[in-house]
Amino acid sequence: MKLTNLFKNDELPSCEEITLTGLCYDSRQVKEGDLFVAVTCDDVITHVVSALKSKAAAVVIDSEILAQNQSRLPHAIYIPVKNTRKQLSKLARQFYPQQPRVIAAITGTNGKSSVATFVRQLWEALGLRAASFGTLGLESSKASLENVLLPKLTTPDAISLHSLLQNLYQEEIDHFVFEASSHGLDQYRLHGADVTVAGLTNLTQDHLDYHLTMEAYFEAKSKLFTEVLRPEGMAVINNDSIYAKSLMLLVQSRGTKILTYGVDSPADLRAMNITLHNASIQFDLVTKNQTWPQIRVPVVSHFQVENILCAIGMVMADNVSLTEIVAVLPHLTSAVGRMQLAGTTGDGAAIYVDYAHTPDALIRALQALKQHLPESGKLHVVFGCGGNRDTGKRHIMGGVADQLADVIYVTDDNPRFEDPSFIRAQVLSGCPKGQEVADRYVAIKKAIAGLAPDDILLVAGKGHETGQTILNEVIPFCDVQVVQEILKGIYTS
């Protein structure tokens, strides 16, 4: 790749033609001949010096930082830009230009993994070559994708994302859906991806340790629709969300098509007459012109209806008819760790595992299972809150559990570098009914032992996760496996 192919003439300092060997933003990984993007941070000058010692061919740097530190920097080719993060995404797209034909991105506080899974499953049921990526990793029915190099983050850095997109294209994946986190959007990691359809599930309190206010959180999420989504693409928006109108105003200003969905509000796609069964949900799908009655999907919980509607809308964006989509809805299955039936006791009590780790998610999960609860049954819950994260939600989540559950066990959930007993105390301050059981395994075992035949247990907070993070150590721990191990021990001993 020639340096002059990446920038306009007026953006480059006068220099000889340079052939670049790669693109890098981590000074520890720079190889000779790389173009180094000095992402703005407190130690950016140190990183630049380190990259040049590793023989970076040129450096992209913030224009103000360059002007203020010119005397401190070694002699080199510097390319000043206004926004290094945004420029990194643009360059990554130029280094890895190939992408799947249809790219869908889903954002929101809750439901992203479920929607991404449902979108991929619908595409595959329709005979399309599809993949999904996010919290659950890379998923596809195409076996050869096992060799694709995966990014480390739910929303990866720009280089990793565009490299993944090109790898998927080369593996003949033409439909791809991924989760778009607020952090990734705020840091311009997704810019340059040709997103053809974007979806919003909901927006409730989370990540305020990073965004500080809900307004900033909404602004970060909205970038998916105002900066990343193609103007000629489609926005699929939950009309039940209090942020729906604000987002639609932003989207309409670009001339982008909008498709709304909802349960409580009128929408382009609406679910009505929802009924819950033992292992499925049933609803009528209503549009302006037609009704598809008594659609039955083998997943549980009322809120999954919203996720299914969002997935339907996103699949429709590629000119797929509703009739085709409705025909394959019975093929859907729950995402791993999302209202997943982990097992049942010998006398019939059900145990579900869900990733609910925010107040809204816990409300939705408990309310959903309450609707499946027999009249004589009690709702039990095991949950905790993560360390070094939004502390304001701990008391709130305790209150949610106290209000909606009958039996409550407050335990540890990735305490990280905080004192676990302090985290539990903050949760219990809003949860007078809660029983404190520090060890998560012991808490789950105690909860299972206390189940009566008609009861339901929700083990919340970790979902698909396979480790418990304590200080610098990640200890193997999977809620689903723990539940199944405990049940096996009870009924085989």
N, C-alpha and C positions, 0 to 999 in steps of 0.2 A: 504494500500500500504506500503510495506516494503522499508526502505531507501536503503537497499542493492540491491533491485530490480531495482533501478533507476540509480545506478552508478557502474562502475567497481571497483573491490577491491582496485586497486592502486589509485583511485580517492578519496577514503574515508579515513578519519583519523580513527585510531583504536578506536572503540566505540562499545557499546553493541547494539544488534539488536533493531531497533526502528520502531514502526508502526506509520505511518503518517495518520493524519485525513484529510488533504487537502493540496492544493497548493495555495500560495498567493504571490503577489508582492507589495501590498498596505499595509503598516504597520498599517494603521487605521482599516483594516478589518481582521487582523490576529486573528485566533481562536486557542485555546489550541491544540497543536499537529500538527499544520500546518508546512509544509516546506516553509520557507520564502526565496524568491529570491530577493536579494538586488540589484535591477537594478541601475547601476552606475549613480550617479548624484552628485551635490554639497553637498547635505545633506544626503548622503548615510549612514554615521555613525549614525546620529540621527535616521534614519529610522530603522537601525538594533537594536539600543537600545530599541526603542519603540516596535518593533516586539518581542523582547525577554521578555520585561515586560508583553506582552500579552501571554507569554508561547509558543512561536514558538519552535518546536522540534529541528530544525536545520536551519542553514543559508547558502545559496549559495551566494558567494561574489567574486568579482574580486580579483584575486590572488595578484596583486600589491597593491591594497587598503588594503588587509588583512595584507600584510607584513609591510606596512608603518604605520598601525594603531593598531597593535596587543596589545600594552599597553593600548590603550584607550577603547578597547572593553571588554564587560563582558565575563566571562567564559561561553563557549557554544560550540556546535559542528559546526564548520565552514568547508564548502566545497569550496575550491578555484577553480575558473574557469577562462578562458581567456576572455570570452564574456558573460556577464550575460543575455543580451537580447536574444542572440542566445540560450543559455542554457534554458531560460524560455520557449521558443517555443518547444524545445526538451522534456522538462519535461511535458509540457501541453499535448503533443501528447501521452506521456506514461500514464498520468492520464485519458485521454479521447481518447482511442485508436480506437474507431469506427468512420468510415467516409463513406459518400456516395461512390458508386463505381466509378462514373465519377465526377471529380471536374474540372471545367473550371474557369480560372481567366483572367480578361480583364484589361489592363492598357493602359494609354495614357492620354493626356491632355484633350481632348474632346471626347465625344461619348461613354464613358464607360457605362453609365446608359442605353442608347439606345441599345447598343450591348447586355448587360446582359438581358434586357427585351426581345429582339428578340430571343436570344438563348433559354431562358426559354419558350417563346411562341411556338417556333418551336418544342422543345422537347415535350411539352404538346400536341401539334397538332398531333404529331407522337405516342401519347398514352403512353408516359413515365411519371413517377412520378418525377416532377421537382420543383425546387425552385430557386429564385435569391435573392441576398442580396447586398445592397450598399446604395447609396445616397437616394434611394426611399424606403429603409427599406426592410423587408422580404416580398417577393411576391410569391404566389403559388395559384393554383386552389384548393389545398387540404385544406379543411376547418379546419382540426384539428390543423394546424400550428398556429392558432390564439393564442394558449396557450404556444407556444415556447418562452422562455425567450430571448429577443433580446439584442445584444450588443448596446452600446450607440454611437459608432463611425462608420463611413463609412467603414474604415478598422480597425476592433476591435483589442484589445490587444490579445495576444496569448492564454490566458486562456479562454477568452470569445469566441474566434474563434473556438477553439477545442471543447469547451462545446457545441457550436451551431452545429458543424459538427456531434457530437455524438447524439444530440437531433434529428437532421434531419434523421440520419440513423435509429434511433429508431422509427421515424414516417414513415419509409419505403420510404423516399426520396432517390432515387438512382442516380439522376442527379442534380448537384448543380453548379451554376455559381455565381461568386462574383466579385466586383470591387476591384482592387488592387491599392491603392494609393501609391504615391512615399514616403510619410511619413511612411506608414506602412511597405513598403519594406525596407527602409533605417534603420528602427528600428527593423528589424527581427521579426515582428509580425506574418508573414505568414509562416515562416519556420516550417516544420513539416506537413503542409497540403499536401496531396498526389495529387497535381495538375497534371492532365493528359493532359490538353491542355491549352495553354496560348496564348492570343491575344494582339497585339499592334495596337491601332487605329492611333495615331499620336503623335507628340511631339513638342509643341510650348511653348512660354514663359508663365510660371505660377509658382507660389510657389518659386520664386527666393529670397523671404524674408527668406526662410528656406534653400534652396540649394545653394544660392548665384550665381552659374554659371550654364549655360545650360549643361556643361560637367558633373557636379555633379548630375544634375537632370536626365540626361540620364543614368548615372551609377546606380542611385537608381532604375530607372525603369527596367534596364536590369537584375537586381537581380531576377526578376520573372522568367526569362528565363534561367539564368545561375546557380541559387541556389535553387529555389523553384520547378520549373517544373521538373517532372521526366525525366531523360535522355532518356528514351524510349517513352516519350510523343511526343506531336506535338506543334510546334510554328506556329501561324498564324500571318503573318506580312504584314502590309500595304506597298506595294512596291512603293507607291507614296510618302512615307515619306523620308525626306533627311537622316534619321537615319536608314533606312532599311538595307543598306549594312553593316554598322557597327554592327548592331544587328545580322544579319545573320552570320557574321564571328564568333561572340561569340558563337552563337548557334551551328554552324557547328563543332566547336572545341570539343563539347560534343557528337557529333554523333547523335543529336536530329533531327527528321524529321521536315521539313519546308514546309508550304503551304503559298504561297503569293497570295495577292489579290490587285486589283487596278482598277482605272478608266483611268488614264492618261498613265500608264506604262504597258508594257506586264507583265502578271502574270498568275499563275495557275488558278485563278478565275478572270475574267475581265468582267466589265459591259460596254457595248457599245450601241450606238444609244439610248441614254437616252432622254426621252421626259417627260415633266411635264404637268400634267392635274390639274383640279381644286382641287381635293382632293386625288390625287394619283400620283405615278411615274411609268414610264414604261421603261424597258431596255431589251437588249438581254444579256443573261448570256453565256459567251464564255469560253470554256476550250480548252486544246490542241486537244481534240478529238471530241468535240461536241458543238453545239450551241442550247440553248433554247431561241427561239425568243419571243419578246413582252411579257415579264413577267410583270404583273401589280400588284403593292402593294399599299394598301390604306393608305399611309403616304405621307407627303409633304417634299420638299426640296431636292436639288441635293445631298447634303452631306450625306443624309440618305442612299443613294445607297452604299456608302463605309461601313457604319455600317451594312447594310444588308449582304454585301459580307463577312465581318468579321464574322458575326453570322453564315452564311452558312458554312464557313470553320471550325469553332469551332464545329459545330454539326457533320460535316463529320468525325472529328477525332475519333468518336466512331463507325466507320465503317457503317455509314448511307449513303446510296447512294444519289447522287445529284437528281436523278429522284424522290425519295421519298420527298426530301426537297422542290424541285420546286413545287410539288403538293400542299404543305401546305403554301407556301409563301403568298397567298392571305388572310390568316388568321391573318397576322401581324397587330398590331396597335401601334401607337406612345406611347412612355413612357410618364408618367405624367410630364408635364412641359418641354417637349422636342418638340419644334415646335408644340405645342398643340393649336388647334383651340379653343380659349376661347369663341368666339361668333362673331356675325355679326350685323352690324347696320341695321336699318329698310330698308335702300336703298342699302344694299349689301356689304358695306365695311367689310373686314375681319380683325379680331384681333387675333394675335397669341402671345402666351407666351412661352418664351424659357429661359433656364438656362444660356445662353451665358454671361459669366462674365470674359472672357479673350479676348485679341485682336483678336486672331485667330477665336475663337468661334463667336464673334460678326461679323467679316468679313463673315464667312460662313453663318451665319443666315441671314444677310442682303442681301448678294449675292443670296442666295437661294430664298428669297421672291421676290427679284427684277425680277427673272426669271418667277415668277407666276403673276407679275404685268401687268395689261392691259396697252396698250400704252398710254392711257390718264390718268392713275393713278399716284399717288405719294406715296412714301414710307415714313412712319412716324416711329419714334422710341422714346421710353421712356427708359432711362437707367441711371445707376450711377455706382459708384465703392465702394467697401467695405473699411471700416476703419481698421487700424492696419494690413494691408496686403500689398502685393507688390505694392509700390507706383509708380514704374517705368512704369506700364502699363496704368496709368490714362490718361496722355497726349496722348499716342498712341491710346487708345480706343476713345478718343475725335476726333482724326484725322480720324479714321476709320468711325465713324458716319458722320463726316463732308463730307467725300468723297462719301459715298454710300447712305446716306439717304437724303431725300428732306426736311423733317421737323423733328427737333430734340428737345427733352425735356430732360435736364440734371437734375436729381433728386437724392434723397438719396437711398442708398442700404446698409443696415447694417453698419452705421457709427461707431458703437462700441464706442471706447473711443477717437476717433478723432473728431475735429471740423468739422461738416458736410459742412460748408461753404467753408472751406479750401479744402476739397476733391473735391467739385463741381468746385472750381476755377482751380484746377489742370486739371480736365477733360476739362473744357471750354477753357483752354489755347491752346488746340489743336483743338478746335471746334468753330470757329467764328460764324457758323450758329446756334449754340445751344441757346435755351431759358432756363434760369435757373428757375426751379420750385422746391422749397425745399421739400414740402410735396408730397410724392409719390402718395397718393390718388388723390390729386388735379391735379398732373401732368397727371395721367392716364385719369382723367375726362376731362381735357382740351384737351388732344390728341384725345379722342373719339369725342368730340364736333367738332373738326376741320376736321373730315374725310368727303371726298366726296365719291360718290357711287363706284368709281373704285379704291379707295385707299386701302392700307394695312397698319396696325399698328403692330409693334413688341414691346412688353413689355419685356425687356430683363434683365437678371441678377439674378432673384430669382427663376424662374421656379417652382419647386415643393414646395419650402419653404413656411411655414405657419406663419412665424414671422419676424418682423423687429427688429434687435438688436441695441438698443441704450443704451450706458453705460452697466450697469448690467442687464437691463430689456429687455425681449423679448416681444414685443407688437404684438398681433395677426395680421397677414397681409398675405393674399394670393392673388397673382396677378390675378389668374383665377377667384377667388370668387369676387374680387373687380371689374373686368371687367364685370362680369355677373350681379353684383349688380347695377352698373352704367347703364348698358343697360336696365335692368328691370325698373329702375327709370325713364329713358327717355321715354320708350314706354308704361308704365302703368300709368304715371302721367297725 
